[in-house]
Amino acid sequence: MKVMQASEAKNRFGELLEASGSEPVAIRKNGRDIRVILSTEEYERLTGGNSVDPKVQTSLERSMKRWNKVYEALAK
């Protein structure tokens, strides 16, 4: 698995997308892996192509609507 620092992934996003097409790419920040980017095909293989349960999706949308300001503050 290829590894990129978060700043490198941001600055070389196009290369990140290309690399993740052939193998998963771990994104590392402050010495720890925080995300893994992988191709759509690999994601679908891992999840069995299942989509999100409609009840979960509805709950998420309600949460985002209600707590949007909190989520935005946490994202900063």
MDTraj code that builds the backbone (N, CA, C; nanometers):
import mdtraj as md
import numpy as np

residues = "MET LYS VAL MET GLN ALA SER GLU ALA LYS ASN ARG PHE GLY GLU LEU LEU GLU ALA SER GLY SER GLU PRO VAL ALA ILE ARG LYS ASN GLY ARG ASP ILE ARG VAL ILE LEU SER THR GLU GLU TYR GLU ARG LEU THR GLY GLY ASN SER VAL ASP PRO LYS VAL GLN THR SER LEU GLU ARG SER MET LYS ARG TRP ASN LYS VAL TYR GLU ALA LEU ALA LYS".split()
xyz = np.array([
    [0.0839, -0.1169, 0.0000],
    [0.0000, 0.0000, 0.0000],
    [0.0889, 0.1239, 0.0000],
    [0.0569, 0.2152, -0.0885],
    [0.1310, 0.3408, -0.0966],
    [0.0885, 0.4310, 0.0195],
    [0.1791, 0.5164, 0.0660],
    [0.1518, 0.6096, 0.1755],
    [0.1863, 0.7501, 0.1298],
    [0.0978, 0.8460, 0.1593],
    [0.1242, 0.9869, 0.1311],
    [0.0958, 1.0676, 0.2564],
    [0.1759, 1.1692, 0.2789],
    [0.1473, 1.2631, 0.3865],
    [0.0257, 1.3467, 0.3447],
    [-0.0527, 1.3936, 0.4406],
    [-0.1740, 1.4702, 0.4113],
    [-0.1425, 1.5931, 0.3261],
    [-0.0367, 1.6644, 0.3589],
    [-0.0014, 1.7846, 0.2816],
    [0.0367, 1.7475, 0.1384],
    [0.1064, 1.6364, 0.1226],
    [0.1449, 1.5894, -0.0102],
    [0.0206, 1.5491, -0.0897],
    [-0.0738, 1.4818, -0.0242],
    [-0.1975, 1.4402, -0.0904],
    [-0.2759, 1.5624, -0.1385],
    [-0.2785, 1.6677, -0.0565],
    [-0.3479, 1.7902, -0.0933],
    [-0.2806, 1.8556, -0.2132],
    [-0.1498, 1.8645, -0.2096],
    [-0.0760, 1.9332, -0.3152],
    [-0.0666, 1.8530, -0.4449],
    [-0.0790, 1.7206, -0.4343],
    [-0.0656, 1.6340, -0.5518],
    [-0.1904, 1.5483, -0.5680],
    [-0.3071, 1.6121, -0.5569],
    [-0.4340, 1.5401, -0.5568],
    [-0.4537, 1.4546, -0.6821],
    [-0.4178, 1.5077, -0.7971],
    [-0.4315, 1.4321, -0.9219],
    [-0.3513, 1.3029, -0.9186],
    [-0.2301, 1.3110, -0.8659],
    [-0.1467, 1.1906, -0.8534],
    [-0.2067, 1.0927, -0.7533],
    [-0.2651, 1.1453, -0.6469],
    [-0.3328, 1.0600, -0.5486],
    [-0.4460, 0.9820, -0.6146],
    [-0.5269, 1.0510, -0.6937],
    [-0.6376, 0.9835, -0.7634],
    [-0.5860, 0.8752, -0.8569],
    [-0.4817, 0.9058, -0.9320],
    [-0.4240, 0.8070, -1.0230],
    [-0.3701, 0.6861, -0.9469],
    [-0.2955, 0.7112, -0.8401],
    [-0.2355, 0.6018, -0.7628],
    [-0.3412, 0.5139, -0.6989],
    [-0.4502, 0.5742, -0.6515],
    [-0.5538, 0.4953, -0.5833],
    [-0.6329, 0.4078, -0.6799],
    [-0.6149, 0.4301, -0.8097],
    [-0.6807, 0.3453, -0.9086],
    [-0.6187, 0.2074, -0.9179],
    [-0.4917, 0.1956, -0.8798],
    [-0.4243, 0.0662, -0.8901],
    [-0.3984, 0.0005, -0.7546],
    [-0.3986, 0.0798, -0.6471],
    [-0.3790, 0.0250, -0.5133],
    [-0.4302, 0.1254, -0.4100],
    [-0.4716, 0.0788, -0.2930],
    [-0.5136, 0.1719, -0.1882],
    [-0.3972, 0.2633, -0.1487],
    [-0.4298, 0.3866, -0.1120],
    [-0.3288, 0.4833, -0.0690],
    [-0.3649, 0.5299, 0.0714],
    [-0.2736, 0.5084, 0.1660],
    [-0.2939, 0.5547, 0.3031],
    [-0.2526, 0.7008, 0.3120],
    [-0.3351, 0.7815, 0.3771],
    [-0.3030, 0.9216, 0.4004],
    [-0.2592, 0.9336, 0.5460],
    [-0.1397, 0.9863, 0.5658],
    [-0.0802, 0.9935, 0.6987],
    [-0.0703, 1.1396, 0.7430],
    [-0.1073, 1.1653, 0.8679],
    [-0.0970, 1.2992, 0.9258],
    [-0.0427, 1.2862, 1.0667],
    [0.0584, 1.3648, 1.0957],
    [0.1222, 1.3616, 1.2279],
    [0.1642, 1.2197, 1.2683],
    [0.2151, 1.1454, 1.1717],
    [0.2692, 1.0132, 1.2003],
    [0.1690, 0.9004, 1.2123],
    [0.0410, 0.9276, 1.1856],
    [-0.0555, 0.8178, 1.1938],
    [-0.1469, 0.8182, 1.0715],
    [-0.1873, 0.6992, 1.0303],
    [-0.2760, 0.6870, 0.9156],
    [-0.4149, 0.7362, 0.9560],
    [-0.4706, 0.8282, 0.8736],
    [-0.6014, 0.8833, 0.9062],
    [-0.7087, 0.8447, 0.8056],
    [-0.6695, 0.8119, 0.6825],
    [-0.7648, 0.7725, 0.5792],
    [-0.6968, 0.6769, 0.4828],
    [-0.7795, 0.6032, 0.4106],
    [-0.7312, 0.5211, 0.3002],
    [-0.8181, 0.5538, 0.1801],
    [-0.7541, 0.5888, 0.0697],
    [-0.8236, 0.6197, -0.0545],
    [-0.8115, 0.4978, -0.1445],
    [-0.9253, 0.4548, -0.2001],
    [-0.9214, 0.3400, -0.2894],
    [-1.0176, 0.3600, -0.4046],
    [-1.0023, 0.2783, -0.5061],
    [-1.0856, 0.2907, -0.6258],
    [-1.2304, 0.2545, -0.5946],
    [-1.3193, 0.3045, -0.6781],
    [-1.4609, 0.2717, -0.6642],
    [-1.4820, 0.1215, -0.6758],
    [-1.4110, 0.0595, -0.7671],
    [-1.4251, -0.0841, -0.7876],
    [-1.3871, -0.1613, -0.6612],
    [-1.2764, -0.1212, -0.5987],
    [-1.2323, -0.1886, -0.4767],
    [-1.3309, -0.1652, -0.3630],
    [-1.3824, -0.0432, -0.3527],
    [-1.4820, -0.0124, -0.2495],
    [-1.6059, -0.1003, -0.2671],
    [-1.6551, -0.1090, -0.3896],
    [-1.7738, -0.1908, -0.4164],
    [-1.7475, -0.3385, -0.3889],
    [-1.6258, -0.3839, -0.4205],
    [-1.5912, -0.5236, -0.3912],
    [-1.5945, -0.5480, -0.2407],
    [-1.5389, -0.4544, -0.1645],
    [-1.5341, -0.4704, -0.0191],
    [-1.6709, -0.4609, 0.0472],
    [-1.7560, -0.3747, -0.0062],
    [-1.8878, -0.3551, 0.0558],
    [-1.9956, -0.4415, -0.0069],
    [-1.9601, -0.5137, -0.1089],
    [-2.0601, -0.5947, -0.1768],
    [-2.1546, -0.5111, -0.2600],
    [-2.1169, -0.3849, -0.2852],
    [-2.2005, -0.2979, -0.3662],
    [-2.3238, -0.2476, -0.2932],
    [-2.3334, -0.2768, -0.1639],
    [-2.4500, -0.2332, -0.0878],
    [-2.4485, -0.0834, -0.0680],
    [-2.5648, -0.0242, -0.0816],
    [-2.5751, 0.1183, -0.0534],
    [-2.6138, 0.1368, 0.0931],
    [-2.6156, 0.2598, 0.1363],
    [-2.6492, 0.2912, 0.2748],
    [-2.7972, 0.2645, 0.2977],
    [-2.8275, 0.2048, 0.4124],
    [-2.9661, 0.1790, 0.4511],
    [-3.0426, 0.3108, 0.4494],
    [-3.1607, 0.3156, 0.3888],
    [-3.2371, 0.4406, 0.3805],
    [-3.2645, 0.5042, 0.5174],
    [-3.2852, 0.4227, 0.6207],
    [-3.3092, 0.4770, 0.7547],
    [-3.1845, 0.5467, 0.8077],
    [-3.0691, 0.4889, 0.7813],
    [-2.9429, 0.5502, 0.8232],
    [-2.9222, 0.6800, 0.7465],
    [-2.9492, 0.6794, 0.6173],
    [-2.9336, 0.7988, 0.5348],
    [-3.0248, 0.9108, 0.5847],
    [-3.1501, 0.8789, 0.6156],
    [-3.2444, 0.9786, 0.6669],
    [-3.1959, 1.0359, 0.7994],
    [-3.1478, 0.9485, 0.8866],
    [-3.0970, 0.9928, 1.0163],
    [-2.9766, 1.0849, 0.9990],
    [-2.8873, 1.0493, 0.9092],
    [-2.7703, 1.1319, 0.8824],
    [-2.8111, 1.2694, 0.8299],
    [-2.9038, 1.2719, 0.7366],
    [-2.9483, 1.3994, 0.6798],
    [-3.0117, 1.4884, 0.7867],
    [-3.0926, 1.4297, 0.8739],
    [-3.1528, 1.5074, 0.9830],
    [-3.0453, 1.5622, 1.0762],
    [-2.9479, 1.4795, 1.1083],
    [-2.8397, 1.5207, 1.1966],
    [-2.7604, 1.6350, 1.1339],
    [-2.7295, 1.6227, 1.0062],
    [-2.6531, 1.7274, 0.9378],
    [-2.7305, 1.8586, 0.9365],
    [-2.8600, 1.8503, 0.9158],
    [-2.9422, 1.9703, 0.9123],
    [-2.9485, 2.0364, 1.0504],
    [-2.9682, 1.9560, 1.1523],
    [-2.9846, 2.0079, 1.2884],
    [-2.8540, 2.0599, 1.3473],
    [-2.7450, 1.9876, 1.3236],
    [-2.6186, 2.0174, 1.3891],
    [-2.5132, 2.0742, 1.2943],
    [-2.5558, 2.1307, 1.1841],
    [-2.4636, 2.1794, 1.0821],
    [-2.3581, 2.2747, 1.1387],
    [-2.3984, 2.3694, 1.2227],
    [-2.3025, 2.4667, 1.2775],
    [-2.1973, 2.3973, 1.3637],
    [-2.2373, 2.2970, 1.4389],
    [-2.1437, 2.2239, 1.5226],
    [-2.0440, 2.1476, 1.4334],
    [-2.0946, 2.0798, 1.3299],
    [-2.0061, 2.0064, 1.2394],
    [-1.9074, 2.0999, 1.1707],
    [-1.9541, 2.2172, 1.1284],
    [-1.8648, 2.3133, 1.0633],
    [-1.7569, 2.3615, 1.1602],
    [-1.7950, 2.3875, 1.2855],
    [-1.6980, 2.4330, 1.3855],
    [-1.5936, 2.3239, 1.4130],
    [-1.6374, 2.1993, 1.4182],
    [-1.5447, 2.0888, 1.4438],
    [-1.4507, 2.0659, 1.3260],
    [-1.4952, 2.0962, 1.2085],
    [-1.4150, 2.0731, 1.0877],
    [-1.2999, 2.1740, 1.0748],
    [-1.3080, 2.2847, 1.1471],
    [-1.2038, 2.3883, 1.1360],
    [-1.0774, 2.3485, 1.2050],
])
top = md.Topology()
chain = top.add_chain()
for i, resn in enumerate(residues, 1):
    res = top.add_residue(resn, chain, resSeq=i)
    for name in ("N", "CA", "C"):
        top.add_atom(name, md.element.get_by_symbol(name[0]), res)
traj = md.Trajectory(xyz[None], top)
